[in-house]
Amino acid sequence: MTGSRVVVTGLGIVSSLALDREGTWSAMLAGRDGLDRLTRLDLPAEPAQIAGQVALEPARHQTLCDRMALRALDEALDGLRPDGDPARIGVFQGAGTSGLPIAEAYLEDRLAGRRGQATGPAYQSPCTVTDALANRLGATGPRGTIMNACSSSLLALGQAWERLAAGELDLALAGGAESLCRTTYAGFSSLKAVDARKCRPFSRDRAGLNLGEGAVQILLEPLDRAKARGATIYAEVLGYGASMDAHHPTAPHPEGEGAARALAMALRVGGLEPSGVDLVSAHGTATPANDGAECRAIRRALGAAAEAVSVTSTKSQFGHTLGAAGAFGAGTAILALRDQVVSPTLRLDDPDPACDLDCTPLSAKERRIRAALVNAFAFGGNNVSLLLARWEGS
């Protein structure tokens, strides 16, 4: 795809490690995680009681998702007041649980014989967070709320890039926000996909994921516009790829066939050879099926260049933030490109031989990072890979 070059000019992160971007990133590089005993939900019957929880609560007339997303937006804007035509500002978000916590509270009230507040769930929909962000921005351009399971927010970033590269927008906000809820927690538990211990991506003894919550918002705009207003440029978006396994409702293709196509497509669209990639921010869920298949996909897509690539899984630090996971991978990859350092995969003491790449065990690693691929592979085999490049000032 040809057209305008697209760059990242704002980044906001609210995570279980910290309520801001730099606090989160510093904690990641120091080797800390935000995983702790589950207190957000009261689910004593569930065997897994560990999650990544954000130190915020819902506010008056604001769900936790709304509050996290708006806080991340404010950080991404960093005082910017978007001007120009509001119809050329777009908002693209990945969604997962959305208003489910409010619906759950209403159901709990009714089952207990209480009337409950029906207006809460009545006004909740998957696009509620997208609307709140657009209203804060004053944006009247296209809005997209993507529910593509765990690849939702990375697909949102890809679609925002497409509209900007085509010259249809002057500014776009893309990302995702996710809060813990009973339905999702119980669902993953019933699939036996949740580990009762802190998760261990790429490890021989990995036994499942930990769930997490948080928000990442990324501001994107055409390069010429960013330069004209003297914006801070964090990275460049080169393109993305998407594919479908058509293999199984929950399990990935064992050889990573569909995932490899998404990776290869991102490289092809971005016009980059595999040897130009130095970092892969992996989906890295710590489930037995995912991690080996993902490493095989990376090898299929990159070939011999895979030997020199650093791989990392942010889920060892945040848990799996579901619809927001791709945005978390992209946000932290942007910081890795900025600072030339790879965040660690924690608890990787005994790597699985099937995960035979440099998965950055235990400690952060300084290295040259020219470009990064960010992976998000969802249930149903919905694969997305985003290609980012370091901004060199040209």
C-alpha positions in Angstrom: 0.0 0.0 0.0 1.4 3.4 -1.0 0.5 6.8 0.3 1.3 9.0 3.3 3.9 7.8 5.8 2.3 7.3 9.2 4.0 8.0 12.6 3.2 7.6 16.3 3.0 11.0 18.0 1.4 10.0 21.3 1.3 7.1 23.6 -0.6 6.5 26.9 -0.5 3.4 29.0 -2.5 2.4 32.1 -1.4 -0.9 33.5 -1.2 -3.1 36.5 2.4 -2.0 36.9 1.7 1.8 36.9 -0.9 4.3 35.8 1.3 6.0 33.3 3.6 5.2 30.4 7.0 5.8 31.8 6.2 4.2 35.2 5.0 1.1 33.4 8.0 1.0 31.1 10.5 1.5 34.0 8.9 -1.3 36.0 9.0 -3.6 33.0 12.7 -3.0 32.4 13.4 -3.6 36.1 11.9 -7.0 35.8 8.7 -6.4 37.9 5.3 -7.7 37.1 1.8 -6.5 38.0 0.4 -9.9 38.8 -1.1 -10.4 42.2 -3.9 -12.1 44.1 -7.3 -11.6 42.6 -9.2 -8.9 44.4 -11.2 -7.2 41.6 -13.6 -10.2 41.5 -14.9 -12.5 44.2 -14.6 -15.9 42.7 -13.5 -18.3 45.5 -14.4 -21.4 43.6 -12.0 -20.7 40.7 -8.6 -22.5 41.1 -6.6 -19.6 39.6 -6.5 -16.6 41.9 -3.8 -14.4 40.2 -4.5 -11.5 37.8 -3.0 -8.2 36.6 -5.2 -5.6 38.2 -5.1 -1.8 37.8 -5.1 0.4 40.8 -8.3 2.3 39.7 -12.0 1.8 40.4 -15.0 2.8 38.3 -16.1 6.4 38.9 -19.4 8.1 38.8 -20.9 7.7 35.3 -17.7 6.0 34.2 -17.0 2.3 33.9 -13.5 1.1 34.7 -12.9 0.6 30.9 -13.9 4.2 30.2 -11.8 5.6 33.0 -8.7 3.7 32.0 -9.1 4.5 28.3 -9.6 8.3 29.0 -6.7 8.4 31.3 -4.5 6.8 28.6 -5.9 9.2 26.0 -4.9 12.2 28.2 -1.4 10.9 28.4 -1.2 10.3 24.7 -2.4 13.8 23.9 0.1 15.4 26.4 -1.7 18.7 26.2 -2.4 18.6 22.5 -5.8 20.1 21.5 -6.5 18.7 18.0 -7.5 21.4 15.6 -8.6 21.3 12.0 -11.6 19.4 10.6 -13.1 17.1 13.3 -14.5 15.0 10.5 -10.9 14.0 9.7 -10.2 12.6 13.1 -10.9 8.9 13.5 -11.1 6.6 16.5 -10.5 2.9 16.3 -10.7 0.6 19.3 -10.4 -3.1 20.1 -13.1 -4.3 22.5 -13.7 -7.4 24.5 -15.6 -7.3 27.7 -16.8 -3.7 27.3 -19.9 -3.3 29.5 -20.1 -6.8 30.8 -19.2 -5.9 34.4 -22.2 -3.6 34.6 -24.5 -6.3 33.1 -23.1 -8.8 35.6 -23.8 -6.4 38.5 -27.4 -5.9 37.3 -27.9 -9.7 36.9 -26.5 -10.3 40.4 -29.0 -7.8 41.8 -31.9 -9.4 40.0 -30.9 -12.9 41.1 -30.7 -11.6 44.7 -34.2 -10.2 44.5 -33.1 -6.6 44.1 -34.5 -4.4 41.4 -31.1 -3.2 40.2 -30.2 -0.3 37.8 -31.4 -1.3 34.4 -30.2 1.9 32.9 -26.6 0.8 33.3 -26.6 -2.2 31.0 -29.1 -0.5 28.7 -26.6 2.1 27.8 -23.6 -0.2 27.6 -22.5 -1.6 24.2 -19.2 -2.7 22.7 -18.7 0.9 21.3 -19.1 2.7 24.6 -15.4 3.3 25.1 -14.9 4.3 21.5 -17.7 6.9 21.9 -16.2 8.2 25.1 -12.8 8.7 23.5 -14.3 10.3 20.4 -16.3 12.7 22.5 -13.2 13.7 24.5 -11.3 14.4 21.2 -14.2 16.1 19.6 -13.8 13.7 16.7 -16.6 13.3 14.2 -14.7 11.2 11.7 -15.0 7.4 11.3 -15.3 5.3 14.5 -14.5 1.6 14.5 -15.0 -0.8 17.4 -13.5 -4.1 16.6 -14.4 -7.3 18.5 -11.9 -9.9 17.1 -11.1 -11.5 20.4 -7.5 -11.1 21.4 -6.3 -9.5 18.1 -9.0 -6.7 18.3 -6.8 -3.7 19.3 -4.0 -4.6 16.9 -6.4 -4.9 14.1 -7.8 -1.5 15.2 -4.2 0.0 14.9 -3.9 -1.6 11.4 -7.2 -0.1 10.2 -6.2 3.3 11.6 -3.0 3.1 9.7 -4.8 2.2 6.5 -7.1 5.3 6.7 -4.2 7.6 7.4 -1.9 6.2 4.7 -4.7 6.6 2.2 -4.9 10.3 3.0 -8.5 10.1 4.4 -7.6 11.3 7.9 -5.4 13.9 9.6 -5.3 12.2 13.0 -6.4 8.9 14.5 -6.5 7.4 17.9 -6.2 3.6 18.2 -5.9 1.2 21.0 -7.9 -0.8 23.5 -9.1 -1.0 27.1 -10.1 -4.1 29.1 -11.3 -4.7 32.6 -11.7 -8.0 34.4 -15.1 -9.5 34.6 -16.7 -12.7 35.9 -17.9 -14.0 32.5 -14.4 -13.9 30.9 -12.6 -15.2 34.0 -15.0 -18.2 34.3 -14.8 -18.8 30.6 -11.1 -19.1 30.4 -11.1 -21.1 33.6 -13.6 -23.6 32.1 -11.2 -24.0 29.1 -8.5 -24.9 31.6 -6.4 -22.1 30.0 -5.6 -20.2 33.3 -2.6 -21.0 35.4 -2.9 -21.0 39.2 0.7 -19.7 39.3 2.2 -16.7 37.6 2.4 -17.5 33.9 5.6 -18.6 32.3 5.7 -17.9 28.5 7.9 -20.1 26.4 8.8 -22.3 29.4 8.9 -26.1 29.4 6.4 -26.2 32.3 4.0 -23.5 31.1 0.5 -24.3 32.1 -1.7 -21.4 30.9 -2.2 -17.6 31.1 -3.1 -15.1 33.8 -5.8 -12.6 32.9 -5.1 -8.8 33.2 -6.7 -5.4 32.6 -5.5 -2.0 31.4 -5.6 0.4 28.5 -3.2 1.6 25.8 -4.0 4.5 23.5 -1.8 5.4 20.5 -2.0 8.7 18.5 -1.2 8.4 14.8 -0.9 11.0 12.1 0.7 11.5 8.7 4.4 12.3 8.8 4.2 15.6 7.0 1.5 16.9 9.5 3.5 15.7 12.5 6.6 17.5 11.3 4.7 20.7 10.5 3.4 21.0 14.1 6.8 19.9 15.6 5.3 16.8 17.2 7.4 14.3 19.2 7.7 11.2 16.9 8.0 7.9 18.7 8.0 5.4 15.8 6.8 4.8 12.3 4.0 2.4 11.4 5.0 0.5 8.2 2.0 -1.7 7.8 0.2 -4.8 9.0 -0.9 -8.2 8.0 -3.9 -10.3 8.9 -4.9 -13.9 8.3 -7.3 -16.7 9.3 -6.2 -20.2 10.4 -9.6 -21.9 9.7 -8.3 -24.6 11.9 -10.0 -24.7 15.4 -12.3 -22.6 17.5 -9.6 -22.0 20.2 -6.3 -23.7 19.3 -3.8 -22.2 16.9 -2.6 -24.1 13.8 0.1 -26.3 15.3 2.7 -25.2 12.7 1.8 -21.6 12.9 0.8 -21.5 9.3 -1.8 -18.7 9.4 0.3 -16.7 11.9 3.3 -16.9 9.6 1.2 -15.5 6.7 0.2 -12.5 8.9 3.9 -11.9 9.7 4.9 -12.2 6.1 2.1 -10.0 4.9 3.2 -7.3 7.4 6.7 -7.4 6.0 5.5 -7.3 2.4 3.1 -4.4 3.0 5.8 -2.5 4.9 8.4 -3.2 2.2 10.9 -4.7 4.7 13.1 -7.8 4.4 13.1 -10.2 7.3 16.7 -9.3 8.1 15.5 -5.8 9.0 13.5 -7.0 12.0 15.2 -7.1 15.4 12.3 -7.5 17.8 9.1 -9.6 17.9 6.7 -8.6 20.6 5.0 -12.0 20.8 1.5 -13.0 21.6 3.2 -15.3 24.0 0.2 -16.4 26.1 2.0 -19.2 28.1 -0.6 -21.7 27.0 0.8 -25.1 25.9 -0.5 -24.8 22.4 0.3 -21.1 21.6 4.0 -20.6 22.3 5.6 -23.4 20.3 3.3 -22.6 17.3 4.2 -18.9 17.5 7.9 -19.7 17.5 7.4 -21.9 14.5 5.5 -19.1 12.8 8.3 -16.7 13.4 10.8 -19.1 11.9 8.5 -19.7 8.8 8.1 -16.0 8.2 11.6 -14.8 8.9 13.7 -17.8 7.8 17.4 -17.6 8.7 16.8 -14.0 10.1 14.9 -15.5 13.0 18.2 -16.5 14.6 19.1 -12.9 15.3 15.7 -11.7 16.5 14.8 -10.9 20.1 11.4 -12.1 21.2 9.5 -11.1 24.3 6.1 -11.7 25.9 4.6 -8.8 27.8 2.0 -11.2 29.3 4.6 -12.3 31.8 4.3 -8.8 33.3 0.7 -7.7 32.6 -1.1 -11.0 32.1 -3.4 -11.4 29.1 -5.4 -8.2 28.6 -7.5 -9.8 25.9 -9.0 -7.2 23.5 -6.3 -4.7 24.6 -3.4 -7.2 24.3 -2.3 -6.1 20.8 -2.2 -2.5 21.9 -0.1 -3.4 24.9 2.3 -5.3 22.6 2.5 -2.3 20.2 2.8 0.3 23.0 5.7 -1.5 24.6 7.4 -2.2 21.2 7.2 1.5 20.5 9.1 2.2 23.7 11.6 -0.5 22.9 12.3 1.1 19.6 12.7 4.5 21.3 15.1 3.3 24.0 16.8 0.5 22.1 16.1 -2.1 24.8 14.0 -5.3 24.9 11.8 -5.9 28.0 12.2 -9.4 29.6 10.1 -12.5 29.5 9.9 -13.2 33.2 10.1 -16.6 34.9 11.7 -18.1 31.8 14.2 -20.3 33.7 13.7 -23.5 31.7 12.8 -22.8 28.0 10.8 -25.3 26.1 13.0 -26.8 23.3 10.1 -26.0 20.9 10.5 -22.3 21.7 14.1 -22.2 20.3 14.4 -18.5 19.7 16.0 -15.8 21.9 13.0 -15.1 24.1 14.8 -12.6 26.3 14.7 -14.6 29.5 14.5 -12.9 33.0 16.3 -9.6 32.3 16.0 -6.7 29.8 18.5 -6.6 27.1 20.0 -3.5 25.3 20.4 -4.0 21.6 20.0 -2.3 18.3 16.3 -2.4 17.3 15.6 -1.0 13.8 12.1 -2.6 13.4 9.7 -4.6 15.4 6.8 -7.0 14.6 3.9 -7.1 17.1 1.8 -10.2 17.2 -1.8 -10.8 18.4 -3.3 -14.2 17.7 -6.9 -14.7 18.7 -9.3 -17.5 19.2 -10.6 -18.9 15.9 -7.2 -18.4 14.4 -7.6 -14.6 13.8 -4.0 -13.5 13.4 -2.7 -9.9 13.1 0.9 -8.7 12.9 1.9 -5.0 12.9 5.2 -3.7 11.6 6.8 -0.7 13.4 10.1 1.0 12.7 12.4 3.2 14.8 12.2 6.9 14.0 15.5 8.1 12.8 14.4 11.7 12.1 14.1 11.5 8.3 
